[in-house]
Amino acid sequence: MKKVLIFLMLCMMFAGCANARKYANLSSGVIGCNPDEIDIEHATLIAVGGVHSWEAICKGKRYVCRYQSTSGVQCVEKFIPFVPEGSPSDTR
């Protein structure tokens, strides 16, 4: 039983690496970075409603991306609001 669990965990890890490469390749043409410059976070393991989603990070910018077979790949830069230092909502 223990060997089966270890095998399943290894399979899931390799599947995650393969997905990260796939998403980096898909993002590359849209955000203008080479796939090896892109880090992938928050990728869906299973498409929800036929839509895959992930965040691609390259050159200090974060993009929210999605892929659907009918519309292709779409990425938009994620807006992170500026909080002035010393303001009440500054949590540093």
Solvent accessible surface area in square Angstrom, and as a share of the most:
residue,aa,sasa,rsa
1,M,175,0.78
2,K,156,0.66
3,K,171,0.72
4,V,84,0.48
5,L,91,0.45
6,I,88,0.45
7,F,127,0.53
8,L,89,0.44
9,M,120,0.54
10,L,78,0.39
11,C,55,0.33
12,M,132,0.59
13,M,117,0.52
14,F,140,0.58
15,A,52,0.41
16,G,29,0.28
17,C,73,0.44
18,A,48,0.37
19,N,32,0.16
20,A,38,0.30
21,R,152,0.56
22,K,87,0.37
23,Y,2,0.01
24,A,7,0.05
25,N,91,0.47
26,L,55,0.27
27,S,0,0.00
28,S,20,0.13
29,G,76,0.73
30,V,70,0.40
31,I,24,0.12
32,G,63,0.61
33,C,10,0.06
34,N,91,0.46
35,P,52,0.33
36,D,129,0.67
37,E,75,0.34
38,I,13,0.07
39,D,92,0.48
40,I,34,0.17
41,E,72,0.32
42,H,137,0.61
43,A,37,0.28
44,T,35,0.21
45,L,129,0.64
46,I,141,0.72
47,A,34,0.26
48,V,114,0.65
49,G,72,0.69
50,G,45,0.43
51,V,30,0.17
52,H,43,0.19
53,S,41,0.27
54,W,4,0.01
55,E,21,0.09
56,A,0,0.00
57,I,34,0.17
58,C,3,0.02
59,K,150,0.63
60,G,81,0.77
61,K,98,0.42
62,R,62,0.23
63,Y,31,0.12
64,V,62,0.36
65,C,1,0.00
66,R,102,0.37
67,Y,66,0.25
68,Q,50,0.22
69,S,92,0.59
70,T,122,0.71
71,S,62,0.40
72,G,25,0.24
73,V,36,0.21
74,Q,94,0.42
75,C,22,0.13
76,V,98,0.56
77,E,96,0.43
78,K,82,0.35
79,F,167,0.70
80,I,120,0.61
81,P,84,0.53
82,F,172,0.72
83,V,55,0.31
84,P,73,0.46
85,E,143,0.64
86,G,71,0.69
87,S,29,0.19
88,P,143,0.90
89,S,78,0.50
90,D,37,0.19
91,T,133,0.77
92,R,207,0.75
